[in-house]
Structure formats: C-alpha cells, structure tokens
Amino acid sequence: MILTLLLLQLTVILVTARLCGLALRALGQPMVIGEMAAGIVLGPVVLGQLAPQWHQQLFPPASLQGLSALANVGVVLFMFIVGTELRTPEGSKERGKPFGAAGWVAGLGMLLPMALGITIAPALHESLAPPGVRFWPFALFMGVALSITAFPVLARIQKDKGLSGTRIGQLSLAAAGMVDASAWLLLALVIAFASAGAGLEGFLRIALGLPLMLAVIFLLIRPLLARLLRTHAPDGRPTAMMLAALVIGVFASAMFTEWLHLHAVFGAFLFGIALPRDDRLSHALRERIEPLSVVMLMPIFFAMAGLGTSPGAFGNAALGMLVLIVLAASVGKIAGAAAGARMGGYGWPESLAIGALMNSRGLMELIAIKVGLDAGLIGPELFTMLLAMALITTAATTPLLSLIARYRPAAVDRVALP
C-alpha cells in the first residue's frame, strides 16, 4: 500500500509538472517556470482548496518523508551541476579591469535589492517571522533572498531568445555567476549567524567545521580530482568508476554540511565548484545526471515546496506585503543591474535589457527560500510570498525584453561577440 501511494504520487507530480511546463512554454516562458508553478497547483493553495479531501488522501502527512528524501537528493544533484558550470564567461572583462562591467552589474545588482530587502524587513518581521526568530537574521535573509539571480534559468532564457552570443547575454551570464557564488556564501553566513542564537555548540560546529571543509575541498580534494580526471576522463567523459566516485563525493560533502546544520545543498555546490572548469566535463555530467535530477527528482522538489505553501499569503491582509516584496525585488534588481551596466560603459537601453535579464530568479530562488524555510528563518506564509515573487519576476523577464526590443531593437539584438 505504501509503495502504491508513492507511485501514485510520483505519477501525479510528474504529469502535472509536464503539463504546466508545456502550458508555460506555449506562452513563451521556460518550462521550469511551469514546473515550479505545478508545485503550487498540487499544494494547499490550489488543489487543497478545490479538492481538500482528495488532496489529503493523495498527500497524507505520514507519506511525505519518502517524497522529501527524493526531493532533497534531486536538489543536491542539481546544485552539484550548477557548481560545475559556475564560471566567468569570456567577454566579462573589459577595458583591462579585473572584473569589468560584469563586476559592476553583479555588485550593484546584489547590493541594491539586498538593501531594499533589509529596508522592508521591519514591516514583515512582526507578522511573518516565525516565533523566536530574531530581527537581524530575518532581515539579512530577506536581503539575500531578494538579491538572487537564477544562473541556470537565465541561460535557458538567453538560449530561447537567441541572446547567448551577444554582449548583453555574455555580460548578464558573467554577472549572474558572480551573484550566485556570492549569494550562496552569504546565505551560509546568515544561517550560521542565526545558529548563534541556538546555543554555543551549534555555532561552534559551523564556525569550525565550515572553514575546515573549505580547506579540505579546495586544498586537498580539488587537486586530487584534477589529477584523477586527467587519468580517468581525458576526453571530458568520466568512466563509470570515476562517475561513481564523483557522486560519492557529492553526497559526502552534502552530508557534512547537513551535519553542520547549513543544509545539504551547500556541500553539493562546493563540491561542484571544486571540479576543473572543463566544458566537456560539464556537458558529460549534465548528460548523465540531469535526466534523473531535472526530469524526475526536481518536480518532486517543486511539489514538496508547494505543499509548504499557505493560502493565507494571498488573503486581502497579505496582498499588500506580497506587492511590497515583488516591487522591492524587481526595482532593486533591475535598477541595480542597469546602473552597474551603465557604470561599465553600456548605454541605457542595453543596461535596462541587462537589468531585465538579471531579474530572473526561478529555481535558484526557490532552493534558497526552501533552505530558509527548513532553517526556520521564515514561515509558510512568507515562503509562499517569496515563491510567488520568484515566479512573477522570472515570468516578467521575456515580456520586458520584448518591450525593450520593440522600442530599442539594438539593445537586445546587439551584434554578437567576436
């Protein structure tokens, strides 16, 4: 009976994710936006309201532990792939500057939404923070949550819009890579800061364990992996034994950061960063791991996220807060990234197009706010609002680009990099 229910849940989740993904793709959006929305459809916000009895029978609380485990495996593998692909693309360094325009876009594109997130935190803390959560961990988490850009979703949008080889495409990808790396580091620090209020033992575990892990990964494991991959993946395609070793390393790193109470995704992400920057290796790992993690396991993660949402986030009293969060996130990211591009020597039309691209948050935002929910920094209602913000800002990227292209075609169709 338990297996029958699990198989039914998986069937319903995967079918709903595919249908929602196809529906959103027909509207010109990346499929992942529809798959994320499928989580809300299957949660208490939609299915729980339309068919509460059937929803309770399909997702009884006692059955969710198995789904949660599968979802976490999926997100761990996904974050490993994100880590392997994180790099500064060519074209990000201009005019002899160490970071060039990409540094300006990443810096201001993080600082302004982070500042706005901290600014609106007092209006949210009293009514939306879980009991016992101190103000500054909550405020810092809001700042980080609003500053994220989704590197993988941004790459997909650029591919769909034919922007991958353009100046604004390369610049926004470079800046998004910097933002991703910085945001996950800041999120780990926020969680460590929050743990200081949970007792000296928990704080010391993170304060001593995280630097030790970073030293082991980057001083010992990184050169060891480079040596092994030269022997067992000379063409960029790891042997079955080498692939097994990599997966073991991912799970061991994820297990250690989970033991540190930082969340498993940090360990998987760090292990991915430790791999050599080799496009052939990244492609081979995507080819072998993504079909399992993205097609099957990530929709389960979206469903589990949807089950953690709250219908109260869309009530009349909460709508004003939701609008405030969306405005702070959008204005901060678009204005900050556009100002950064302008400082880097781009014209205003191009800068606004870059700001629109950087405003896509998608899956990375969902993972980050789920980490915050699991850590107890936010509750179901605020989690729902932030998830809605991620969907709205990401879905707005394509229409904003189309609007800019309508009035300033050269801003979006700028000649590709040589």
Residue pairs with C-beta under 8 A, 6 or more apart in sequence:
2 63
5 60
5 63
6 63
6 66
6 67
8 58
9 58
9 59
9 63
9 67
9 303
10 296
10 300
12 42
12 58
13 38
13 42
13 299
13 300
13 302
13 303
14 296
14 299
16 38
16 41
16 42
16 299
16 303
17 34
17 35
17 38
17 299
17 302
17 303
18 35
19 34
19 38
20 34
20 35
20 37
20 38
20 41
21 31
21 32
21 33
21 34
21 35
21 38
22 31
22 34
23 34
24 30
24 31
24 33
24 34
24 37
24 395
25 31
25 34
28 160
28 398
29 395
29 398
30 153
30 156
30 157
30 160
30 362
30 394
32 153
32 156
32 362
32 363
33 153
33 362
33 391
33 394
33 395
35 298
35 299
35 302
36 302
36 305
36 362
36 363
36 366
36 387
36 390
36 391
37 391
38 299
38 302
38 303
38 306
39 301
39 302
39 303
39 304
39 305
39 306
39 307
39 309
40 46
40 306
40 309
40 387
40 391
41 47
41 306
42 59
42 303
42 306
42 307
43 303
43 305
43 306
43 307
43 308
43 309
44 55
44 307
44 309
44 310
44 311
45 306
45 309
45 310
45 311
45 313
45 314
45 384
47 54
47 55
47 58
48 55
48 311
49 311
59 307
64 304
64 307
67 300
67 303
67 304
68 304
70 297
70 300
71 297
71 300
71 301
71 303
71 304
72 264
72 301
73 297
74 292
74 293
74 296
74 297
74 298
74 300
74 301
75 264
75 265
75 297
75 298
75 301
75 367
75 370
76 250
76 251
76 254
76 264
76 265
76 267
76 268
77 250
77 268
77 289
77 292
77 293
77 297
78 293
78 294
78 297
78 298
78 363
78 367
79 265
79 268
79 269
79 272
79 367
80 250
80 268
80 269
80 271
80 272
80 289
81 272
81 282
81 285
81 286
81 289
81 290
81 293
82 151
82 152
82 180
82 269
82 272
82 364
83 268
83 269
83 270
83 271
83 272
83 273
83 274
83 275
84 272
84 273
84 275
84 281
84 282
84 285
85 151
85 152
85 272
85 282
85 286
86 151
86 177
86 180
86 181
86 272
86 273
87 177
87 277
88 102
88 174
88 177
88 178
89 170
89 173
89 174
89 177
90 170
90 417
91 167
91 170
91 171
91 174
91 417
92 99
92 100
92 101
92 102
92 170
92 171
92 174
92 175
93 99
93 100
93 102
94 100
94 101
94 344
94 345
95 345
97 103
99 106
99 178
100 344
101 171
101 340
101 341
101 343
101 344
101 345
101 346
102 171
102 174
102 175
102 178
102 344
103 175
103 178
103 340
103 344
104 339
104 340
104 341
104 343
104 344
105 171
105 172
105 174
105 175
105 337
105 340
105 341
105 344
105 354
105 358
106 174
106 175
106 176
106 178
106 179
106 182
106 340
107 340
108 336
108 337
108 339
108 340
108 343
109 147
109 149
109 175
109 179
109 333
109 336
109 337
109 340
109 355
109 358
110 147
110 179
110 182
110 183
110 336
111 147
111 336
112 332
112 333
112 335
112 336
112 339
113 143
113 146
113 147
113 328
113 329
113 332
113 333
113 336
114 143
114 144
114 146
114 147
114 332
115 143
115 332
116 146
116 328
116 329
116 331
116 332
117 139
117 142
117 143
117 144
117 145
117 146
117 147
117 328
117 329
117 332
118 139
118 140
118 142
118 143
119 328
120 142
120 324
120 325
120 328
121 135
121 138
121 139
121 142
121 143
122 135
122 139
123 321
123 324
124 138
124 142
124 321
124 325
124 382
125 133
125 135
125 138
125 139
127 321
128 321
128 378
128 379
128 381
128 382
128 385
129 135
129 138
129 377
129 378
129 379
129 382
130 376
130 377
130 378
130 379
133 194
133 376
133 377
134 194
134 197
136 193
137 190
137 193
137 194
137 197
137 377
138 377
138 378
140 186
140 190
140 193
141 187
141 190
141 194
141 372
141 377
141 378
144 183
144 186
144 187
144 190
144 368
145 365
145 368
145 369
145 372
145 386
146 325
146 328
146 329
146 332
146 333
146 389
147 179
147 183
147 186
147 332
147 333
148 179
148 180
148 183
148 361
148 364
148 365
148 368
149 175
149 176
149 179
149 180
149 183
149 333
149 358
149 359
149 360
149 361
149 364
150 176
150 360
150 361
150 362
150 363
150 364
150 365
150 394
151 173
151 176
151 177
151 179
151 180
151 364
152 362
152 363
152 364
153 360
153 361
153 362
153 363
153 364
153 394
154 172
154 173
154 176
154 357
154 358
154 360
154 362
155 164
155 173
157 163
157 357
157 360
157 397
157 398
158 164
158 169
158 172
158 173
158 357
160 398
161 398
161 401
161 412
163 169
163 357
163 412
165 416
165 417
166 412
166 413
166 414
166 415
166 416
166 417
167 346
167 350
167 414
167 415
167 416
167 417
168 346
168 350
168 353
168 354
168 357
168 411
168 412
168 414
169 357
170 417
171 341
171 344
171 346
171 354
172 337
172 354
172 357
172 358
175 337
175 340
175 354
175 358
176 358
179 358
180 364
181 273
183 364
183 368
184 266
184 269
184 368
187 368
187 371
187 372
188 210
188 262
188 266
190 377
191 206
191 261
191 262
191 263
191 371
191 375
191 377
192 203
192 206
192 207
192 210
192 262
194 375
194 376
194 377
195 202
195 203
195 205
195 206
195 261
196 202
196 203
202 261
205 259
205 260
205 261
206 260
206 261
206 262
209 256
209 259
209 260
210 257
210 260
210 262
213 253
213 256
213 257
213 260
213 267
213 270
214 270
217 253
217 270
217 271
217 274
218 274
221 249
221 271
221 274
222 274
222 275
225 246
225 249
225 274
225 275
225 276
226 276
228 242
228 245
229 238
229 242
229 275
229 276
229 278
229 281
232 238
232 239
232 241
232 242
233 239
233 242
233 281
233 284
235 280
236 278
236 279
236 280
236 281
236 283
236 284
237 280
237 281
237 284
238 246
238 281
238 284
238 285
243 288
246 275
246 285
249 271
250 267
250 268
250 271
250 272
252 267
253 267
253 268
253 270
253 271
254 264
254 265
254 266
254 267
254 268
254 271
255 264
255 267
256 267
257 263
257 264
257 265
257 266
257 267
257 270
258 264
258 267
261 375
263 371
263 374
263 375
265 367
265 371
275 281
298 363
301 366
301 370
302 366
305 366
305 370
305 383
305 387
308 370
308 373
308 380
308 383
309 380
309 383
309 384
309 387
310 379
310 380
310 381
310 383
310 384
312 318
312 381
312 384
313 322
313 380
313 381
313 382
313 384
313 385
313 388
314 322
314 384
314 388
318 381
318 385
321 385
322 385
322 388
322 389
325 385
325 386
325 389
326 388
326 389
326 392
326 393
329 359
329 361
329 389
329 393
330 359
330 393
330 396
333 355
333 358
333 359
333 393
334 352
334 355
334 356
334 358
334 359
335 355
336 355
337 351
337 354
337 355
337 357
337 358
337 359
338 348
338 351
338 352
338 354
338 355
339 351
340 351
341 350
341 351
341 354
341 355
342 348
342 351
346 354
347 411
349 404
349 407
349 408
349 410
349 411
350 411
350 414
352 404
352 411
353 401
353 404
353 405
353 411
353 412
356 396
356 397
356 400
356 401
356 404
357 397
357 401
359 393
359 394
359 396
359 397
359 400
360 393
360 394
360 397
361 389
361 390
361 393
361 394
362 390
362 394
365 386
365 387
365 389
365 390
365 394
366 387
366 390
369 378
369 383
369 386
369 387
369 390
370 383
372 378
372 383
373 379
373 380
373 383
378 386
401 412
404 411
404 412
405 411
405 412
405 413
